[in-house]
Amino acid sequence: MSKIGVTIVISFLSALVYPFSASVRPLNGKPTLFLNRIPFSPLIYCSYGEGRSVHAIELAKKQGVDLISWCGIDTWITRPGEEVDYSRVDAEIEKVLAQNPNALIIPRIGVGVPDWWLDEHPDAVMLFKKLENGKWVDDREAVVIGRRRAPSVASDEWRSATSEALKKLVSHLEDKFGGNIIGYMPAGQNTGEWFYYDSWEGKLNCFEPAFERAFRRWLREKYKSEEELRKAWNDTKITFDDVQLPTPEERVNASCGFFRDPLKERKVIDFHEFQNIMMAETLEEFAKGIKEVTGGRKLVVYFYGYIFELGAMPYGVQQSGHLAFHKLLQSPYIDVFVSPISYYDRGAGGIGAFMVPVDSVSLNGKLWLNEDDHRTHIYNRGREDEVKDHFLYNGSNTPQETYWVHQRNFAHIFPRRIGCWWFDLFASGWLDDEGIWENLGKLKKIYDRHLTFKPSFKPEVAVIVDEKSNYYLTQSYPPINAPLLFNIRQSLYRLGAPVGFYFLEDLAEGKVPKSKLYIFLNCFAITEKERKAIRQNCQGATCIFFYANGLIKDPSLNVKNMEELLGVKMRMKEGGLKGQVEVIEGPLTKNVANFGVDNILSPVFYPEEEVEVLARYRENSQPAVWAHWGKPFNVVYVGTLNVSSSLLRNIARKAGVHIYCDTDDVIEADDDFVCISARDGGIKTIRLRKKATVEDAMTGELLGIGVNELKLDMKNGETRLFFLK
């Protein structure tokens, strides 16, 4: 019997003696899934429905995948004294166990609200505003759920009733299936992913009376007295009882181009902060209830934290509810966070990016899971909606493409020792295939063999993002974070070296590992503590600061705040210009084409002293991208909202980063592992950090002894995984 088989047997034997338990605990410095005190590889099959999606449970079992995330389970608010019929819930769990009696299940529980409850609580129905013929009009229907009404997370009555319904369901499942359930995943709001309904639909949200009442209550807690509120809001007459939600006009306008002046617009800044805290507090309340019912022995899992992906929302990520992730990472009640792999450039030859600053999740002791809902070559060609979805999200057309995409996605998680579940989203049999599971089974064996090894993932490039800076942005369209957070991942993943993704708070707290290159994306509002930490923790490194980084040091919005950060005298010009730049030929711009965005930048910032100019704004020939070499760190300022991978690669190389590959392919690596996923076909050269014996991780083929580089003739989308010894 294999070591993993012995582990499973021991796990189930121990369950006969002790109540079944699941937890996330550190192992070799990384948060690790433990089942009955034994570490498990966090690789999971996920689906719902009938037929082929259910049959795939059996295929997963053959490859040692007993962990199952199962959807199709709901809980509803009920009237007082009303008995709940759990027969449908039981049938879903029994469906899984019929295929694999040893399955260890995470039910995904949709939190539903019946119409009668919304009728009785009209103030708790979400109220949107949308622009029609130049006027803002009310809208109480959520498009994403079929033009139905949706509950407000700010409603005390909704949270209380939903929490009780969740606890009753969990108690039932524990009593009946507790030995087969390892955790619970409440799912609510937009697509069950806990960002506000219709955030992608071009509407402003959270105008309902319940939200206004909760906002007033939160302001009382924050400011303690009306004197402090008046001082902060620069309003000598405001009282807590007078507070109203910001109007649409207040939300889509700002006093300084893209940015809100804290001295003039604190009301809207506070509102956005509250929008996100309200969502996080709701999730934590539900999680606490689940932990109470299970005695803390089961996991609580949530979708959350998609700062990169939701940066492209029409009215900005600040109204998403997903900007309190760092706060939730401190919660003792939540163990695991999840998001899908980015829907941007995810097919064969694509980047398969994370939606979140994934490496900060591990730094704060939580386990991260990717939802790998890649559209495989198996899909229902008879369903028009599924065919459209398949091509919209870069689905694979051949078995080989499917295997390559799964391998690339695995390479993102394996060096980090995080996890994933493979999801048949439409429950139509995307994963009901022996060949797919043989490929996934090989990947699981790799993870199993290395599960207890100390990870050696040490990226020399650290990408830094900030949640609070989004509160200071206007909600005008288009949002600047669409290119700066969403699209820029294309360049970050293709710079030729592994990259770590972190929160600014973790850099300030000294948690981010020492790097050679720091890339600050949306860090517009940087506190004094954070500035001091940047000066201290980034000493001797190179720092790339994007447009307007450091402009705000609350309560001050002033170009001098940027001067303090960049170490260069700056000038701010109000008005705007297009963010397109023309590259100036030089050592750092070798093989770099012109780049930029069509967004109008407002305001614009120029250096007022001598710097090394790398690119100029196309409209006025003023310095747009420039470098200043000195202490405490080298500075590169990018005065637009994106950058080419080739420029990043040149800067990284000058900063001393080891560049594995000079072509725009995706690289993941640690001391003992390298993966390359080819953007296009051709000869690829991988330069290793040191001489090594190289083995193909999927086939075991020996490719070289004592070599320091590999030359590969690769096809478009091809992925190769290697062990280094």
N, C-alpha and C positions, 0 to 999 in steps of 0.2 A: 504494500500500500504506500502511496506517495506521502510525502510530508504534509502536503495540503490536505489529503484525505484523512490522515491521522488527526490533524487539527480540527477538521469538521466533526469527526467522531467524538473527540474530547469535548468539543463545544456542546454537542447535544447531550452527552452523558452528564456534563456539569449542570445542564439545564434541569436534569431530574432532581438535583440536590438543591440548587439555588434558584430563586426567581430569575427568569431570563432577563439579561441586561444588555444594553447597547450603549456605548459611550464613545466620545472622541477624547483621546488622551495623547500626550506627547510620547513619541518614540524616536530616539535619535534626533531630537530637536524638531520633529515635524508632527503636527496633529495627525493622529492615526485612528482609524476605525477599530474599535475593540468590541467583540461580541463574546459575552461571558468571559471577559478578561483576556481574550485571545485576539491578536491582531489579524485583521482581514483586509484583503485588497478591495478597495471601494469601487468595484466594477459591477454594473447592474444592468439588467434588462428592464425596459420600461414600455408599457403599452396599456391597452384596455380593449374591450370589445369581444368579438367572437372569432371563430374560424382560424385563419392563418396567424393572426396576432397571438392567439392563445397557443397554437401549436408551437410557436417559436420559444415558448417557455421550456418545452421539452428539448429543443435544440440547444438552448442555453445551458440547460442542466448537463447535457452530454459534455460540454466544455468546462464544467465546473462552476458555472455561474448560477448560484442559488439565490442571489440577492435580486429582488424584484420590486420595482416601483410600479404600483398599479393604480390607474386612474379610474374614472367612472364611478366614484364613490362620493356621495353628497350628504350634507347635513342641512336641515332646515329649521328655522325658528318655528316653534309650535305654540298653540294656544295653551294657557294654563290648564293643567290636568289632562291634556291630550296625550294619548299613548302614541309612541313612535313605533312605526313598523320598520324593523331593520332587515326584513327578509331579502330585499334587493341588495343591501350591503353584504349580507352573509353570502348571497349567491356569487357576488364578485370575488370574495376571498376564497370561497370553495372552488371557484373556477380555476384559480391559480393552483391551489393545493391538489386538485385532481391531476394536474400535469406534473407537479413536483411536490410531493408531500413534505419535503424538507425545505421548501421555499422559505426565505426570510424576507418579509414584505414590509415596504413602506407605503401605506395607503396615501394617495393624494386626495385630499378631502375638499371638495368644492363647498364653499359656505353660501348657501342659497337664502333668498329672502322672498317669501310669498307675497302676492299682490295685496292680500288682506292686511298684512302688516304695514306695507307702504301706504295703503289707504288710511290706516289709523294713525300714521306718523308722517303727515305731509311735509313737516319741516325737516325731516330726515331724508328726503328725496334729493339726490344730487341735482344741482341747478348749474347749467352751463350757459355761457354767452357765446353767440356766434355772430359774425358780421354778415349782414344781408343788406345789399343796396346802400352801403355806407353807414348803416345803423346797427348797433348791438342789440340783439333780440334774445329773449329767454328760450332755453331749450332744456327740457326735462327728460329727453330720451337718449339713451346710450346706444349708439349705432352698433357697437361691437357685440352687443347681446341682443340684436334683432330689434332695435328701436324700442327698448323697454326702459322702465325706470330703474334707477340704481340707488342703493343705500349710501349714505354719507358715513365715512369712517369716523367723523367727528361726533356722531350721535351716541350719547351715553346709552340710550335705550337699545340701539342696534348692537353695540359692542357687548353689552351685558347679556342680551338674549342670545347672540351668536356664541359667546364664550360658554354659556350654559349648554347650548346645543352641542357644541364641540366636546365638552367634557362628558356629556351623556353618551355620545357616540363612542368616544375613546374608552370609556368604562365598559361599554358593551363589548367592544372588540377585544379588550384585555381579558374579559371574563371568558370569551368564547374562543379566541384565537391567540391569546397572549404569547404562547410559546413559538409562534410563527411570525410575530410582528416585532420589528426592530425600531420602528419610529413612525412618526406621523407628520404629514405635510399639509397644513391648511393652505388653501388656494383661494384667493379672492381678488376683487377688482379686475382690471383689464386682463383678459385671458388667464385669470388666476395668478398673475405674476406680481400683484401688489403695486402696480403703478396705476394712477387714477384713470378711471374709465375714459375712453375716447381721447386720450392724450395725443394720439396720432391723427386725430380727425380734424385738426384746425379749429379747435374750440378752446375757450378759456373755461376753467373749472372752479369748483368750490365756492359758489355764490349762495348756497342754501343757508337758511336761518340757523340750522344746527352748527354749521361751520363758523358763523359769526359769533354765536354764543361761546363756543369753545375757544375761539381766538381771543375774546375778551378775558376769559378765565386764564388762559395762558399768559396774557400780558400782565395780569395781576401777579402771577407767580414770578414772572421775569423782572418786573420793575418795582414790585412791593408797594410803591406809593405813586399817587398821581403826579406828585412833584417830579419824580424821576421819569415818568412817562412823558410829561410835558417837556422836560429838558431834552430827552432823547429825540422826540418827534418835532422839536422846535415849534411847539404849539402851546401858547400860554393858557388856552381855555379848555383843552381836551380833558375829558374824564373817561374812566374805564367804561362807564355805561353809555357814553356817547360814541364809542369806537364803532366804525362801520368798516366793512371789507373794502379794500381798494377797488375803485371802479375799473372797467376795462381800459379807459383812457389812461388812468394812472399806471396800469400794468404794461401797456404797450409803448409808453413814452418814458424817456429818461432825460435828465438835465445835462448830461455830458456824453452825447453820442450813444454808444452802447451801454454806458455805465451810469449807475445811480450814485449821487453824492450822498453819503451817509448823513450829512448835516441837513439835507433838504428832503430826503426821501426814505427816512428810516421806517416809515409805516409800511411801505411795500417790501423793503428788505426783511422786516420782521414777519410780514405775511408769508413770504416764501420760506423762511426758516420754519415757521409753524406748520405750513403744508407738509413738509417732510418729516418733522418731529411727530406730527399727528399720526402719520402712517406708521412710523416706527413704533410708537407707543402702543398702537393697536396690535401690531404683530407680537410685541413683547407680552401684552396682556393675555393673548391667546396661548402663547408658549408657556407662560407661567401656569395657566390652568391645566395644560397637558402634563406638565411636570408634576403637578400636585396629584393628578389622577393616577399617574404611573409610578409614583414614588421616586421620580427622577431616574427610573431605570430604562427609559426609552428616549430615542433621539427626537428632537424637533428640527424640522427641515423647512426652509423657505426659499422661494425665488426672491431675489432682492439685489440691489446695488449696481444697476446697469449704467453707470455714468458715461461710459464710452458710447454705448449703443443708443441711449436715449438722448445723447447730445444732438441728434438730428431731428428731434421732435419739432413740429412747426412753431410752437410758441415756447420752446425752450425746455431744457431738462429741469429747470427750477420749479416747474409745476407738476413734475412727475410723481413726487412722493418718494423717490429713490435716493435722496441725498442725505440720508441719516445712516448710511451704512457703517461708518466708523463708530457711531454710537451703538448700533446693534452688535457690532463685533465685540463689544464689551459685555453684552448681556449674558448672565449665567444660565439663561433659560433656552438659548438657541445653540445648536451644535453644528449644523450644516447649512451652507448656502449654495444655491444653484442658479445658473442661467443657461439658456441655450448658447451654443456657439454662435458668434455673430452671423447675422443673415447677409452680411456684406462680404462678397468675395470668398465664399465658403466651399466652392466646388473643387474639382481636380485642377491643380495649378494655382489655387487660391491660398489665402493666408489662414483661414479658419481661426479668426481672432477671438480672444476673450472679450466679454462685455464689461469686465470689471477690472480694477487694480488687484489682480488675483493674488499677487505675492504678499500684499498686506493682509489678506485673509489668514494665511498661515502664520504670519508674524503675530497675529492676535489670537492664536490658539483655536481657530475654527477650521473645519474641513470644507474644502471647496469641491463641488461636482460640476462638470460640464454636462449639459444635456445635449448629447450628440444626436440630433434629429436630422442627420444628413439624409437627403432623398436618394435612396439607393437605386440601382438599376431595376429593382422590382417595384413597380407601382401600378396602380389601376388605370390602364390606358383607356378604359371605357368610361371613366369619370372625368368630365370636362374640367371640373374645379381642381382635381388632383393633377391632371396633365399640366394645367396652367401653373399650378404651384411648383411642380417639378422643375419646369424651365425657369420660372422666376427666381428660384433659389438654387440654381446651378446644380441640379441633380445629376447623378452619374448615369452614363448611357451604357456602360459595359460592366461586367463583374470586376474586371481589373481596376477600373476607375474607382469603384466602390471600395475595394481593398486598399487602394492607395490613400483615399481620403480618410478612411478609418485609421490607417497607420499614421498619417500626418497628425490627425487629431490626438491620437495616443501619444505621439512625441511631444505634444504641448504639455500633457499632464504627467508623463512618467518621470522626467527629471525632477519635477516639483513634488512628487509623491502625493498628488491630489487624485481626484477620482472622476468618474463619469457614469452616466447611464446612456445606453443606446436605445433610442426612442422611436418606435413605430407610431408616428404622430397621427396618421389617419386610420390606424388599426386595420390596414389593408394588406399586411404581409410584407412590408419593406424588409424585414429581417427573417422571414420564414424561408431560409435557404441554408443548406449544409455548407456550401462554400463560404458564405459570409461568416458563419459561426466557426468554421475551421480557422479562418483568418483571425477572428476575434479571440478564439481560444489560444492561438500562439501568442497574441499580445498579453492575454491574462497570465500565461505561464511566465512571460518575462517579468511582469509585475510581481507575481507570487515569489519568484526566485530572489527578487531584490527587496521585498517588502521590509525585511528587518535590517537591511544594510543602511548605513549612514548616508544620506543623500549628499551629493557634491555639487549641486546646482548653485553656481556663484556667478551670476551675470555681471559683466563689467559695465553694462549700460543700465541706468535706472531711470525710468519714466515716472514723473511725479505729477499727480493731479490733485485738485482741491475741490471739495464739495461746497464749502461756504462761499467761495468766490462767485458761484452761480447766482447767489441771492442778490448780488449787486448788478446784475445784467438786466437790461430791458427785455421785455417779451416781444419786441418787434420782430418781424419776419424779413429775411431769413436769419435764423440764429447763428451767431458766430461759432458756436460749438459744433455745428454740423461738419465743417471742415477740420476744426481744431481738435475735436475728440473722436468723431465718428470716422471721417475719411483718412485722417493722418495715420491710422493704423496700417494702411497700405505701405507706407514708407518705413514705419518702425519695424514691422515684421520682415522687411526685405533689406535691412541694412547690412546683413552678412554676419551677424553675431546674435547670441541669445540676449534677450531683453527682460528685465524685471519691471513690474508695474506696481506702483506704491502710492499711498496717500501722503500728502504733505504732512499731516499730523504725525505719521510714523517717522518721517525724517526728522521732525522737530523733537520727537521723543527718543531719538538715537537708535531706533529699531532697524532702519534700513541699512543693509550691509554696505560697507565701503565700496564705492564704484569709481571708475575712471571717467565716466561721462554721465552727467545728469541732464535730463531733458525735462524742463518745466513747461507744461502745456498751458493750463488755464489758471495759473496761480496769480490772479489779478489782485486779490485782497490778502496780503501777507502780514501777519501780526508781528510785533516786535520780537516775541519769543521765537517765531518761525524764522525771522531774518537772522537772528543771532545763531540759530541752529544751522542755517544754510552756510553762514560764514565759517562756523566751526567744523561741521561735518563734511563739507565739500572742499576743504583746504587741499590745494595741490591738484585738484581735478579740473575738468573743463565742464562748464555749465552752459547749456543752451536755454535761453529765455525767449519765449514767444511773445508776440504782440501784447503790449500793455501789462506784462507781468510786473507785479509790484506797484502798480499805480495807486492802489488804495492801502493805506495803513489806518484802519478805522480809528477815529472818525474823519480822517483826512483823505481827500482825493486830490492829489497834487503830483505833478511831474517830478518834484524833488524826492518823492518816495521811490520812484524808479531810479533816479540818480544814486540814491543810497544803496540800492540793491545791485546795480550794474557797475558802479564805480566810474561812471562816465557822465559828464554834464549833458543834460537833455533839454530839448525844447518840445512843447506840446502845441500842436496846431489843431484848432477846432475846425469843423467842416469835415470833408472826407475826400477820399480818392480810392480808386480800384486797387485791390491787393495783388496786382500782377507785377512781377519783378523781372528785370533783365540781369543776367549773370555777367560778372566781370571776370575775364580770364585770369587765372592765377593758380598757384599750387593747390589750394583748397577747393577750387571749382573745376578741377580737371574732370572732363567727361560729364559735367553737370549742365543740363539744359535749363532754359528759362522755366520758371514755375510761378505759382501764385493762385489767387482766387479772384472771381469776379465780384465778390462781396465788396461793398463800399466800406472802407475802414474809417471810423470816426470815433474819437479824434485820431490824429496821426502823430508819431513821435520821431524826432530826428536827433542824432548826436550833435553836440555843440563843441566837440573837440576832436582831435585827430584819432582816427581809428582805421583798421584795415577793412576797407569796403569790399564786400563779396558780391553784392547785387544792389541795384538801384530800382526805385519805383519807376515803372514804365511811363507814368503820366507826367512826372516832374523831375526825374533824374536825381532825386534826393536819395541819400543812403537808406536802403531798406533792410539789408542783411549785412552785418558787420561784426568784426571781432576785436577784442581788446585783451591782450595777453599780459597778465600780471598776477598780483596777489590780492586776496587770499586764494582766488581761483581764476582761471581763464574764462572769459565771457564771450559767447557768441549770441548776438541778438538777431532774431528773425522777426521782422516787422510785418509779416503777413500771417495767414492762418494755416499754412501747410508748408511742406518742404519736400524736396525730392530725396529718394533713398540714396542716390549717389552722393549728394552733399552730406547727408548724415554719415555715410560710410567714410568719406574723406575726413570729416571732423573726428569721428570715432578713432580712425587710424592715427591721426595726429595726437589724440589724447592717450594713446598707448593701448587701445582696445585691440584684442586679437580678432582679426577679421578672417573668418573661415572661408568665405566665398565672395568673389567680386561681382557675381551676377545676382540679379534680383530674385533669388530663390529663398525659400523659408528655411532657416537654420534653427535647430534646437540642440543643445549640447550640455553635458556636464563633464566631469573628469574621465568618465568611463563610457560615454555614449555620445553619438552624433547622429542627427537626422538631417537629411536634405530633402525638400519637396520642390520639384522643379516647376518653375513658372512656365517655361517653354522648353522645347527640345534642344539638344546640343551637348557639347562637351562641357562638363562642370569640373572645376578643380576645387577640392576641399583641402585646405591647409590645416594640419593638426597643430595643437599647442606644443606637442612634443612627440618624439618618435614612439610608435606603438605597433603592436600586433593588431591587425584589424580583421574583425569577423562580421559577416553579415548576420544581423540579429534574427532575421526571419528564417534563414536557411542553414545557418551554421557554417557556411562556406568561408574558408580562410582566404582573405584578399591581399594580405601583405604582412611581412614580418619586419619590424624595425623601420617602418616607413613614416615619413612626416607629411605626406600628402597623398590624396587619391585623385585619379582622373576617371571620370565616369561619363559614358555616353548615355544620356537620359532622354526619355520621351516626355512630352508635355504632360504635366500632372503626376509624373512618376515620383514615388516616395521610396527612399532607401534608409534603413536603420542599421547602425553599426555599433558593435561593442569594441572598445579600445582596451587592450591589456598590455 
